Amino acid sequence: MTDELVFYTNPMSRGRIVRWMLEEVGATYRTEVLDYETTLKAPAYLAINPMGKVPAIRHGGTVVTEGGAICAYLADAFPAAGLAPPPGDKLRGVYYRWMFFAAGPVEAAVTDKMLGVVIPKERERAVGYGSFAEVMKALEIAVTQSDYVAGDHFTAADVYFGSQIGWGVQFGTLEKRPAFDAYWQRISSRPAAVRAREIDDALIATAKAAG
């Protein structure tokens, strides 16, 4: 696909996950950095994402929001990068499983924990993630059954799922476990991950110097 790829982000946001994914696929893209107090809620950006949140991408005439969806889209839009098992492959289901486990149960469980929300035992069946302990158990299973969450090959699921683990351990919203540390070390040292961090960290430093 040759349509222009525009990346809407703020370097202090979940946009860092999508930056990593963009660096992994090797696509040429243009970045629009948005400010939380001004441009993020301005009409021009609300026309892209009515939620007024980042990240988002515009690829030609296609707009995609939500980090997990963007990672999955980019993997399919740039298949030469090899970041998704092909349709029909037995690992495609595993790939989807952990990608959307991270976007659903993990995100909800971590947010509730951060806000101090306690789910009564008798109400756990009414909550998509059940309990925080169950989410932690599933996360550990995912990162110990193989080198990557969808087998022995790094995929977009590792970008999104792995970022949840990296951030969670760093900021204390997930328990520190040896399995998490080993998995995060495996994926966070990838050249694309390092490039993405350097780009966003430089943007943060520039903004601080200007402010």
Residue pairs with C-beta under 8 A, 6 or more apart in sequence:
1 59
1 60
1 77
1 78
3 59
3 60
3 61
3 62
4 30
4 58
4 59
4 60
5 22
5 27
5 28
5 29
5 30
5 57
5 58
5 59
6 29
6 30
6 31
6 32
6 57
6 58
6 59
7 15
7 18
7 19
7 22
7 29
7 30
7 31
7 32
7 55
7 57
8 15
8 32
8 34
8 45
8 48
8 49
8 54
8 55
8 56
8 57
8 58
9 15
9 16
9 18
9 19
9 31
9 32
9 33
9 34
9 54
9 55
10 33
10 34
10 35
10 36
10 40
10 54
11 33
11 199
11 200
11 201
11 203
11 204
11 207
12 204
13 54
13 55
14 54
14 55
14 67
15 54
15 55
15 200
16 163
16 196
16 197
16 200
17 55
17 67
17 71
17 159
17 160
17 163
18 55
18 57
18 67
18 70
18 71
18 74
19 196
19 199
19 200
20 159
20 163
20 192
20 193
20 196
20 197
21 70
21 71
21 74
21 75
21 83
21 156
21 159
21 160
22 29
22 74
22 196
23 192
23 193
23 195
23 196
23 199
24 81
24 83
24 156
24 159
24 190
24 192
24 193
25 74
25 75
25 77
25 78
25 81
25 83
26 78
26 81
27 74
27 77
27 78
29 57
33 203
34 40
34 45
34 54
39 45
40 52
40 53
40 54
41 52
45 52
46 52
48 56
48 58
48 63
48 65
49 56
49 63
49 65
51 65
53 65
55 65
55 67
55 70
56 63
56 64
56 65
56 70
57 63
57 64
57 70
57 73
57 74
59 73
59 77
62 73
64 70
64 73
66 103
67 103
67 160
67 163
68 99
68 100
68 102
68 103
68 160
69 103
71 99
71 156
71 157
71 159
71 160
72 84
72 99
72 156
74 83
74 156
75 81
75 83
75 84
75 155
75 156
76 84
79 86
82 153
83 154
83 155
83 156
83 159
84 92
84 95
84 155
84 156
85 91
85 92
85 94
85 95
85 150
85 151
85 153
85 155
86 92
91 150
91 151
91 153
94 149
94 150
94 151
95 149
95 150
95 155
95 156
95 157
96 157
98 142
98 149
98 150
98 157
98 161
99 156
99 157
99 160
99 161
101 138
101 142
101 161
102 157
102 160
102 161
102 164
103 160
104 128
104 129
105 128
105 129
105 130
105 135
105 138
106 129
106 135
106 139
106 161
106 164
107 164
108 127
108 128
108 129
109 129
109 131
109 132
109 135
110 164
110 168
110 173
110 174
111 117
112 119
112 132
113 132
113 173
114 173
119 127
119 131
124 130
124 131
129 135
136 174
136 175
136 177
139 165
139 174
139 180
140 177
140 179
140 180
142 149
142 161
143 149
143 165
143 179
143 180
143 182
143 183
144 179
144 183
146 152
147 186
148 154
148 155
148 157
148 158
148 186
148 187
149 155
149 157
149 158
149 161
149 162
150 157
150 158
154 187
154 190
158 187
159 187
162 183
162 184
162 187
162 188
164 174
165 174
165 180
165 183
165 184
166 184
166 188
167 173
168 174
169 175
169 176
169 180
169 181
169 184
174 180
187 193
